[in-house]
Amino acid sequence: ATLVLRILRLVFFDRIPPHAILAVTFTRKAADELRSRLQLWGHKLAQLLPAHPATLQPGVAPDPGNLQQLFAGTIDSLCQQLLIRYPDAAALPPDIADATLSDALLRQALLHDRRDTDPQLNALLLNLRGSGEGPWNLSAQVRLLRSLLDRRSHDLLDWPAFLQSTDAPDDKPARLLLDQIFRDYHRAMQQRQLLDFPQLEKTILQRLQQNALTPFTSRLQAIFVDEYQDTNLLQEQLYFQLARRSGAALTVVGDDDQSLYRFRGATVDLFRDFPERCTSQLGCSPNTVFLRQNYRSSAPIIRFVSAFAALDPQYQQVRVPDKPPLLAASASDNNTPVLGLFRDSVESLATDLARFLLAVVRGPGCVIAGRRIRISREHGGSLSDCALLCNSPKEFTSGQPPRKRLPRLLKEALAANPAPLQVFNPRGQSLPRLTLITRLGGLLLLCLDPDRSVQLSSRRLDQQTRDTFDRWRDAATQWLQLEQQQAAALFVRRWADRAQPDQLQQWPRCTPCHELLYSLVQWLPEMQDLPDSQSLLQVFTNTLQTTGKLSRFNGRILTFPDRPELSQQSVLHLLQFCLAPVAAEQATVDETLFDTQPADSLSILSIHQSKGLEFPLVIVDIGSDLANPRPSNAFRRFPDLPGTPHLQEDLLRCFSPLQQPTRSGRDRAFDDLYRQYFVAFSRPQDVLVLTGLRSAAPGGDVQNIAAGCTRAGLDMWTPQTLVEI
């Protein structure tokens, strides 16, 4: 709202043309919201202003249609547009590789000569991995390599200095192998004329430094950057260069207490120290304006959130200096206190949470501290007005055997009611274990490689992927044995027998794999009817699209009687590039397919997912997994060691202009955990409920900063802080 009003003032009152304004947001969704509000509010403003001509500058014609000329988008979409609109005359503009494609190329670089099994490389990577990160496998290796590769760009590292450093001589072979993996990755990108997003940003920064984007920068008069607390050094330099080359006014908006993306390279210090950095880079001293009024939440929630931010004395050292506490702008009479619902077991916790939600959404409500909590269906309210925020929305633990976590138990408890309540949790389950993914993946394998001969011949499939393929095959085989699946079984048998002499001459020599995929989907009607199931089909179509860019067979299945080796290679590429990323959990559900959540359903989100969202009623899980104070769960409640991003900073920042962090890795882990729960506690409008096991509740046996514990181990909350349900 602040950015929208400021932009409208510039356009309607200060005579700044919209095409001279640049507004950079953190997400595409935020950019869409910004453009929507500008159009809506601009149209209303244009209707009002003719009645008050004295408010307009001479010669100004209020035309909200001109607002479409304003750029509002993410930094990556801006860089992509600049690359297209102002191409380098000496070369064709490259394409931009999405995460699926770029990670597939990085995976191939790692698997070359089975570098993934190199003990020195694994030792280096494991030393950069914090606790609680799950099993160490190929997928985890690729994620960590991606993080290091991105940080190399984000922190503007002196990479040769890192490779030649003598600080850890035993690591030198591993560092050189790491460099070779990255070189092979970049070579593969260049051969395909691709850029990943960090490379894209670096390319635009270089062109700005060369003053090669004057047609764009010369028109800019105002630059706005939202969510600046999650900016990295590379992006900061982009903003400073844009301001320097254009002379435009630079306005940044953010909240250091809501910086969540250190694991993606964000450096909150850039926001906290913005006045000094702006003076150093641009030669001007910015004016700081504190936006104290909170228009979202009730007064009790605002007081609670402000007190939580001030809870830990050491956390105050890294906050913006002289930052005042928040104030509730709403004059609402809503004085509902912050609530706590804690039980001795996660099963009873899920049951009682379900009863609470049922009463609030479908029943007469709950009377607590003299106030009735109820979501009125008569006034359009529904379960969609509620959300459960968790450290992780996964429904099962990663151990063997998997155990049900609170999201799963709550889902089952809500579904068991006479009037069942639904949940929306697109990240709740591991993709390779979802029934539809397992079934469709298994059917594809039975058609493509029925005897496993191609799978067994490949050196580029890790053991986890092979095991998942076998599990998929077994599940699909059992499904095909059902009497009602006789037609599907016949179709699969024909595909499996395509190389037999009686079929070989009749079979098409070249079949696009997407034809096979959609033929199989006709026997999976749930993949066609349900929105969330359609997103699972999109997982396969996305990886198949990636296969078309990586494979010389372009995602086609060849069947040549006289060239069986080509037929096998075409199948091998489909296994490697299409199915293996799904099996290894490198492919993800595209949540942008959901414009909104399904009606009348409870959102279950990670705290990171909830950033920028708000709900009338929010339940924050502060400890449903914390029955005992184990080292493996310390990172989620009371860090005893640095996490992965902090270990990477400690290793790499001395080779960056950012220089070595002044705070210990453990302290930075604490700081980030305070910020995470600050975001969670500030999502509700009217009702905030903290939930978990009694062991992790305020005053419990498990130290937990989300329950009012400082890093010094002091419990700061009193019995009056929460009203227990």
C-alpha positions, 0 to 999 in steps of 0.5 A: 500500500505504501508503494502504491500510494507513493507511486500514485502521488508521483504520477498524479501530483508530481508529473512523473510519467509512469514509464519513468518509474521502476518498481521492483518486488520480491515475487511475481505475485507481489508484482501482480498485486502492485499492478492491480492496486495501481490500476484500481486505485489510479482509476478511482483517483482519476475520477475524484481529481476533476472535482478538486482541480486545485490539487493537480499540477498545471497541465496534468491530465489524470489518465490511469491508463498510462499506469500500464507503462510503469514497470513492476516486477521482480529483479529477474524479470526486469533483467530479462526484459532489459536483455531482450529489449536492449540486446548486445549487437554482437550476439543473440540474446540467450534464453533463461534456464528455469530451475528445473533445467539449470539443476539438471545440467548441474546434476549432469556435471556432478555425475560426470565420472561419478564425481558425486562419489568423490570422498574429498568433495563429499567431505567439503560439502558435508562440512558446509551442511548444518544439522537437520538437513535430511539424508545425504544423497544426490538431491542434497548434493545438487541443492548444496552445489546450487547454493554455493554456485549462486552464492559465488555470484550473489556475494561477488566472490573472488573465485580465483582467490578462494581456489588458491587460498592456503587457509585449508590445504587439505581442501584444495583437491576438493575445491579444484573438483568443485571448480571443475564441476562449475566449469562444466556446468557453465560450458553446458549452459553456454553451448545451449545459449542459456543463462541461469538467474544469477548469470542474468543479473551479472550480465545486466550489472556488467552492461550497466557498468559499461553504460550500455543501457542508456536508452533505459536508464536515461528515462528513469526518475524514480526507483522503488525496491520492496522487501529490500531486507532480502537483497543480496550484494549483486542485486544491491549493486544493480540498484546502485548502478541503476540510480547512478546511471539514471540520477533517479531517486532510489527508495527502498522499503523493508523490515529487517525483522522479516528477513528470511532468505539468507539461505538464498544468499540474502544479506540483511546487513545491506538493509540495516546499513543502507544509509551508510552504504548509500552515502558511500556508493551514491554520495547522498544521505538517504532519509529514513522513515519508520512505518510504525502503523500496522493496519493488519493485526489487532492491538493484542497481536501487535503488542505481542509481536513487538514484545517478541522482537524485543525479547532477546538483548543480543538480537537488538544488536543486529536490528535497525538502530533506533527502530520504534515498536509497532503500533496498531492503526486499527480502531477495532474493539478486537481484544482477543488475547494471544492463545496457546493450545498445548498437549502431551502428544501430537495425536491429542494435539491434532484432535483438539486443534480439529475440534477448535477449528470445527467449533470456530468455522462450523459451530457456535465458536469458542468463548475464551477470556470472555470473547467469542471466536467464530468465523461467520459463514453468514458474512462470507467466512470459511475455513479458508480464513484460517492457516496453520504455519509450520517450520515444515508442512511435510506430512511425514518424517524423513526417517524409516519408517516414516511417522505422521507429523501434525499436518497429516494428523490434523488433515485426518482429524478434520476429514474424520468429522461428520462434516469433513473439513479439507486442507490445502497443503501442496508441499505436504508430501514427498513427490516420489511417494505420492500415489499418482506420481508413483503410478504414472512414473511406474507406468512410464517405466513399464512402457519404456524399460520393462526389463530394467535393461536400460536402467541397469546399463546407466552409470548416471543414475544414483542408488536412490533413483534406482530404488525409487524406479523399482518401487514405482514399477512394483506399484504400477504392476500391482495396479495393472493386475486389478480387474478394472485395469485390463485395458491399461494393462493391454496398452502397457504390454503393447508398449513393452513388447514393441521391440518384439519381431511381430511388432517391430516392423509395425511400430512407429520409428519415432514417438514423442514421449508426451504422446505416451504420457497423455495416453497413460493419463486417460486411465488416471481420471483423477489427474484430469479432474482435480486441480492439485492432481493436474499440478502433479501431471505438470511435474512430468510435463515440465521435466519432459520439456527439460528433456527436449532441451537437454537430449539430442532426441528431443524427448522422443522414443526411437524404435529402429530395428537396425539400430537398437542402440539408438532406441536404448539411448533415447529411452536412457535420456528419458530416464535420466532427464525426465524421470530421474529428477522426479524420483530424486525430488529435484522436480517440484510442484509449480504452485503458481498453477493455483491462483487461489487455494481451494474454497473452504480449506485450511491452508497448511504452509511453511513460515517462508510460504506465508511471507506476504500473506495474511489470514483472520486466524493463524495457528503457529506450530512452535513445537509439535515435533519437539518432544525431547531436546535432541541435537537434530532438532536444535536448529528449529528451536535453540541452535547449538551450531551454525546452519548451512547458510552461516557455514557457507558465509564463514567459508566464503565471505572473506573472498567477498567485498562483504568481508567476514561476518562480525557475529558468530555463525551460531548467533546468526542462526539465532537471529534468523530463527527470531526473524522467522517466528516474527514473520509467523506471529505477524500473519494474523489479523484477528486471532493468533494461536500458538500450538505444540507439545507441552514440552516445547511450550512456555516454561517447558523442558525443551528450550525454545525461542518461539516459546519466549526463551532468550539465547541466554536460556532465560524464559521471559514469558509469564503465565499472562502472555498466552491464554491457554485453550 
